[in-house]
């Protein structure tokens, strides 16, 4: 029995470790982007983001002042200065490129007949009994350590300069009506499909299920031409209508499934009491269907917010009209190496969906299950 | 600010318009056929044959114009020339079959279809099984599920940072190359490394879809009746046997649903390829190829539509399967 118990706990450990590994593997890509968006430009291109948490060692050199900078101190000629920038600490220094870390802070050495001493705080003092005559200063090699440093500068820069602020508003403008309007239309249709008797009901339901999988690509050319012909062109109204149309099958399907599961007695008794269908819908069905409405709202919100294809086709491609995914795509092309801008813009564009996701995850899961698991 | 007002205005007009339509049309119907008075019975009967169509009207209109009409219209356009001025029969399709980019897209799409649903479902199943058995399982689930909320473009940026390349020996800022270099290998430009670059693009979608598979499979695993598992435990089955011989067969239906749902997503995959390689270096896929033909200098609507119809034909079996399932259920 003891063996059994031991086995059980080692299995629990294995499960915990395996799960942890999986979670880390799935989180790291996003974490990398988040960390990168808070680093400054030089650091991003110097080291991987995973090193940003620890102090970074850098090797370089500093030139002392030349002959013009020397000051006389008694009978000594002196050059003074600092080897480190603000925020850095000096780890080691040297006078030759072959061994840049030969000396520790606090040491001193001889350079061309002069005495070079470097203090703990990075200040150096080069003193000589004869005047310095070199025009360019001596090179002192330094190994410095920069503490982890993070900045929000990228965010203020991107929001103001890279058009992301504007794109954020555009995305909002596209998303909110494109989420609200299909819900309303779908709710009425779903109620009719679930609770009204009429010929062709089964056929219509089947049609909705069929339309669920129609690839968006099929719609692009005909609709673009249609919008142009009826004078709608490229603009917000067109994209709202398009997203409403594309979102409807899922909305009707989800809501119908949910409404069909509501208790028959409630609706029947309301009918017996003389309530009109419109009253039943507004006072009974809508409030009871709130979870399904919320599920669909989240789906549609995420889908519209994250969409690139529909926006590129139905909205113009000028700076004033681009949505965030569009700007991000443009930045990937034009500023592919500027990771501080890319990472920050990407993070701004995924922040809202992530917030919605974490706040309303319950409804999202419920909607997924209603849409995919038979009888669930 | 102007934009904001426009948006708010539209919401109000849109919502108000919808409400007005539904409320108004019902009101009109009820006044034409009042459900009281001498003909009450007859009126109610008449009203209730018309009312469903009032409720369904806007939805049918939208579905018709935005989904049904385009399918029919695309089919027609695919038989016309590039500017849709002349009927050319199946020429676009014969051109497609011989086009090397189309062949490349078909082969790539085939591998996407093979690999992405399989890996997503597999990882989803593992994640579901693991997170269901630990105390912090719900937190783990949310974190694995999180990529679902990230746009394909955002995911493209995230993964481009992972695949980032620097000269051999230099400090690598891409995680993958940093690992490769730390293990003594040479850093690679992953996104141009044919044919493996396709696989590196697929990983992005697997990363996104695994959470979806996990959520659904986890619900299915929990729905398995306890008795079957208890019986297996009493018979001395090992953990692996219980999982593969008892649990997996019982959720086969759900696995099929997850698989087909991801398959549809894969067929439509556009953004990932579009932003990461734009179909260069042998990574073209159908959805992106279609976009190319639609938006190049002078758009070729005939060829673009033909590619769209190919996509439509590919999802057709799934569509029919879905409809049959739903009809079976409704009976």
Interface residues (C-beta under 8 A of the other chain):
Chain A: X11 X12 X15 X16 X18 X19 X20 X22 X23 X26 X27 X28 X29 X30 X32 X33 X36 X44 X45 X46 X47 X48 X49 X50 X169 X170 X172 X173 X176 X177 X180 X181 X184 X185 X186 X188 X189 X191 X192 X193 X196 X197 X198 X201 X202 X204 X205 X206 X207 X208 X209 X210 X211 X212 X213 X214 X215 X216 X217 X218 X219 X220 X221 X222 X223 X225 X226 X236 X237 X240 X241 X242 X244 X245 X246 X248 X249 X252 X274 X276 X277 X278 X281 X302 X305 X306 X307 X308 X309 X313 X325 X328 X329 X332 X339 X342 X343 X345 X346 X349 X350 X353 X354 X356 X357 X358 X361 X364 X365 X368 X369 X372 X373 X374 X375 X376
Chain B: X3 X4 X6 X7 X10 X11 X14 X15 X18 X19 X22 X23 X26 X30 X35 X48 X49 X51 X52 X53 X55 X56 X58 X59 X60 X62 X63 X65 X66 X67 X68 X69 X70 X71 X73 X74 X77 X123 X126 X127 X130 X131 X133 X134 X137 X140 X142 X143 X144 X145 X146 X147 X148 X149 X150 X151 X152 X153 X154 X156 X157 X158 X159 X160 X161 X162 X164 X171 X172 X173 X174 X175 X178 X207 X210 X211 X212 X215 X216 X219 X220 X223 X239 X253 X254 X257 X258 X261 X264 X267 X268 X270 X271 X274 X275 X286 X287 X290 X291 X294 X301 X304 X305 X307 X308 X309 X311 X312 X315 X318 X319 X322 X323 X325 X326 X327 X329 X330
